[in-house]
Amino acid sequence: MADPRETHPYLRTTCYGVPVQIEGETPDGNTVYFRFRYGTATVQITGETTWTWTEKVSDDLDGSMDETEALRLVAALVDLHAALQAVRASRAPIDPEVVRAEMERFFNLSSPGQD
């Protein structure tokens, strides 16, 4: 897997302690903010509108996460946001079930044994 520091150089870790925080700006000028605290990861991408993704990703309550793991998560969500923006720009309808299925596949969030 590619190093997110190379594929997404506009993301930078601003807090290595607790909570882990990453900030940056996407290539199209949207502001990116990530925070991991109490086992919950939140990514917010703000441009003309604000898009927020929040997920309990760990039972670890101290808010520490490996920097590369955090950068990979944020980079994947930035890519997902860009793909959703492209669909919106094409004016094609967005099927929420397709988006959910793709997110589960992309982030491997589905439970073992479920398709």
C-alpha positions in Angstrom: 0.0 0.0 0.0 1.3 3.4 -1.0 2.5 5.8 1.7 -0.2 8.5 2.1 2.5 11.1 2.7 3.5 10.6 -1.0 0.0 10.2 -2.5 -1.6 13.0 -0.4 1.2 15.4 0.5 -1.3 18.2 1.4 -2.3 16.3 4.6 -0.1 16.9 7.7 -0.3 15.6 11.2 -0.7 18.6 13.5 -1.0 16.6 16.8 0.8 13.3 17.4 -0.4 13.0 21.0 -3.9 12.7 22.2 -6.1 13.4 20.3 -4.4 12.5 17.0 -5.2 15.3 14.5 -4.5 15.8 10.8 -5.2 18.9 8.8 -4.8 20.0 5.3 -6.4 21.1 2.1 -7.5 19.0 -0.8 -6.2 19.7 -4.3 -9.5 21.4 -5.1 -9.2 23.7 -2.1 -11.4 22.1 0.5 -10.3 22.1 4.1 -9.7 18.7 5.7 -9.7 18.1 9.5 -9.3 14.7 11.2 -9.5 13.9 14.9 -9.3 10.6 16.7 -10.5 10.6 20.3 -12.2 8.1 22.6 -12.0 5.4 19.8 -14.0 7.6 17.4 -12.5 8.9 14.1 -14.0 12.1 12.6 -13.1 13.5 9.2 -14.6 16.8 8.1 -14.1 18.2 4.6 -15.3 21.8 4.2 -15.7 23.7 0.9 -19.0 25.0 -0.4 -20.6 22.5 1.9 -19.4 20.5 4.9 -19.1 16.7 4.6 -18.5 14.8 7.9 -17.7 11.2 8.5 -17.7 9.8 12.0 -17.1 6.2 13.0 -16.2 4.3 16.2 -13.1 2.5 14.9 -11.6 1.3 18.2 -12.3 0.4 21.7 -9.1 2.2 22.6 -10.3 5.2 24.6 -7.0 7.1 24.8 -7.1 8.7 21.3 -3.8 7.5 20.1 -3.5 6.1 16.6 -0.5 5.2 14.4 0.3 8.2 12.2 0.5 6.2 9.0 -2.8 4.4 9.8 -4.5 7.8 10.5 -3.1 9.3 7.3 -4.3 6.3 5.2 -7.8 6.6 6.7 -8.0 10.4 6.0 -6.5 9.9 2.5 -9.1 7.2 1.7 -12.0 9.5 2.9 -10.6 12.4 0.8 -10.6 10.1 -2.2 -14.2 9.0 -1.4 -15.3 12.6 -1.1 -13.7 13.5 -4.4 -15.5 10.6 -6.1 -18.9 11.6 -4.6 -18.3 15.2 -5.8 -17.6 13.9 -9.3 -20.9 11.9 -9.2 -22.8 15.0 -8.0 -21.2 17.1 -10.7 -22.3 14.7 -13.3 -25.9 15.1 -11.9 -26.3 11.3 -11.7 -28.5 10.2 -8.9 -26.7 8.8 -5.9 -28.1 5.5 -4.5 -27.4 5.5 -0.7 -27.3 1.7 -0.6 -24.6 1.6 -3.3 -22.6 4.2 -1.4 -22.9 2.2 1.8 -21.9 -1.0 0.1 -18.9 0.7 -1.5 -17.8 2.3 1.8 -18.0 -1.1 3.5 -16.0 -2.7 0.7 -13.5 0.1 0.6 -12.9 0.3 4.3 -13.6 -3.4 5.0 -16.1 -2.4 7.7 -18.6 -5.2 7.0 -18.7 -8.0 9.5 -17.0 -11.3 8.5 -19.4 -13.6 6.7 -21.6 -10.8 5.4 -21.6 -9.7 1.8 
